[in-house]
Amino acid sequence: MIISELRFMIPKSGFEEEVSLNINIISGTLDHLQACKDAYANSRLGQVYSPPVDLLKSRLAEGINQGEIFVAVDENDQCLGFI
């Protein structure tokens, strides 16, 4: 289920042409667990506060199972981040 759909037009540097970026915010599923873990690990927060991997996966799985995690995906269903 799509929670929100965002569309961006980003001007290309030095070109007249624009790039379209479509982002959908969807309810997270356990299929998104690894991508969410990677997004966290690659974030500034993840660099400063890095809990043990098992704890991070457990907390993310808990949030997903309780419907508390939403995932931003592009038009190819690639995870861009989560909230």
VOPAGU-2260 file (C-alpha; in pm, 1 decimal, decimal comma):
REM VOPAGU-2260
SITE   aa  ch    i         X         Y         Z
SITE  MET   A    0       0,0       0,0       0,0
SITE  ILE   A    1     138,9     339,5     -97,7
SITE  ILE   A    2     121,1     585,8     191,5
SITE  SER   A    3     245,6     887,1      -3,0
SITE  GLU   A    4     373,1     952,6    -352,0
SITE  LEU   A    5     629,0    1226,9    -413,7
SITE  ARG   A    6     749,6    1357,9    -747,4
SITE  PHE   A    7    1056,8    1575,3    -790,6
SITE  MET   A    8    1194,2    1754,5   -1092,6
SITE  ILE   A    9    1566,1    1806,9   -1047,4
SITE  PRO   A   10    1749,9    2031,2   -1294,2
SITE  LYS   A   11    2063,1    1876,6   -1440,3
SITE  SER   A   12    2371,1    2084,5   -1387,1
SITE  GLY   A   13    2466,9    2256,3   -1711,5
SITE  PHE   A   14    2177,5    2106,7   -1907,9
SITE  GLU   A   15    1829,3    2222,3   -2000,7
SITE  GLU   A   16    1688,6    1876,8   -1934,4
SITE  GLU   A   17    1535,5    1787,4   -1597,4
SITE  VAL   A   18    1545,1    1455,5   -1414,9
SITE  SER   A   19    1225,9    1311,9   -1273,1
SITE  LEU   A   20    1246,9    1123,9    -943,0
SITE  ASN   A   21     936,0     942,7    -819,5
SITE  ILE   A   22     941,5     830,1    -458,7
SITE  ASN   A   23     672,4     625,1    -287,5
SITE  ILE   A   24     643,0     596,5      89,7
SITE  ILE   A   25     516,2     248,9     177,4
SITE  SER   A   26     472,3      40,8     489,5
SITE  GLY   A   27     792,9    -147,7     561,0
SITE  THR   A   28     803,5    -525,5     537,3
SITE  LEU   A   29    1063,3    -775,3     648,1
SITE  ASP   A   30    1180,2    -778,3     284,1
SITE  HIS   A   31    1309,7    -424,5     352,6
SITE  LEU   A   32    1503,5    -525,0     666,8
SITE  GLN   A   33    1848,7    -546,3     505,2
SITE  ALA   A   34    1802,8    -223,6     308,4
SITE  CYS   A   35    1690,5     -39,9     624,4
SITE  LYS   A   36    1988,2    -177,8     814,9
SITE  ASP   A   37    2221,9     -62,4     537,3
SITE  ALA   A   38    2059,1     283,0     521,9
SITE  TYR   A   39    2104,2     321,5     897,7
SITE  ALA   A   40    2464,8     200,4     889,6
SITE  ASN   A   41    2546,3     449,8     611,8
SITE  SER   A   42    2378,7     744,5     786,7
SITE  ARG   A   43    2545,1     997,8    1015,9
SITE  LEU   A   44    2341,9     858,6    1306,9
SITE  GLY   A   45    2463,8     509,2    1227,3
SITE  GLN   A   46    2823,1     632,3    1217,0
SITE  VAL   A   47    2794,0     802,9    1556,7
SITE  TYR   A   48    2570,7     551,4    1734,7
SITE  SER   A   49    2625,7     202,0    1607,7
SITE  PRO   A   50    2444,5     -61,4    1814,1
SITE  PRO   A   51    2542,1    -427,0    1774,1
SITE  VAL   A   52    2415,6    -564,5    1441,7
SITE  ASP   A   53    2185,5    -819,2    1609,5
SITE  LEU   A   54    2024,1    -547,1    1822,4
SITE  LEU   A   55    1976,3    -317,7    1521,7
SITE  LYS   A   56    1815,3    -595,7    1315,4
SITE  SER   A   57    1593,9    -692,0    1609,3
SITE  ARG   A   58    1474,2    -333,3    1665,6
SITE  LEU   A   59    1411,1    -275,2    1294,9
SITE  ALA   A   60    1219,3    -604,9    1266,4
SITE  GLU   A   61    1013,6    -509,9    1572,4
SITE  GLY   A   62     927,8    -169,8    1421,0
SITE  ILE   A   63     836,0    -326,9    1088,6
SITE  ASN   A   64     616,7    -591,7    1252,8
SITE  GLN   A   65     437,5    -322,9    1455,8
SITE  GLY   A   66     375,1    -109,5    1145,6
SITE  GLU   A   67     598,7     170,9    1272,0
SITE  ILE   A   68     853,2     177,9     988,4
SITE  PHE   A   69     782,2     330,9     649,8
SITE  VAL   A   70    1017,7     291,6     356,0
SITE  ALA   A   71    1089,8     532,3      70,8
SITE  VAL   A   72    1126,3     344,0    -258,2
SITE  ASP   A   73    1197,0     465,7    -610,6
SITE  GLU   A   74    1016,1     362,2    -929,3
SITE  ASN   A   75    1228,6      43,1    -936,5
SITE  ASP   A   76    1124,5     -48,9    -581,0
SITE  GLN   A   77    1477,4      22,1    -455,3
SITE  CYS   A   78    1488,3     135,1     -93,9
SITE  LEU   A   79    1609,1     495,3     -59,0
SITE  GLY   A   80    1562,8     525,2     316,4
SITE  PHE   A   81    1314,2     479,3     597,2
SITE  ILE   A   82    1133,4     660,3     876,7
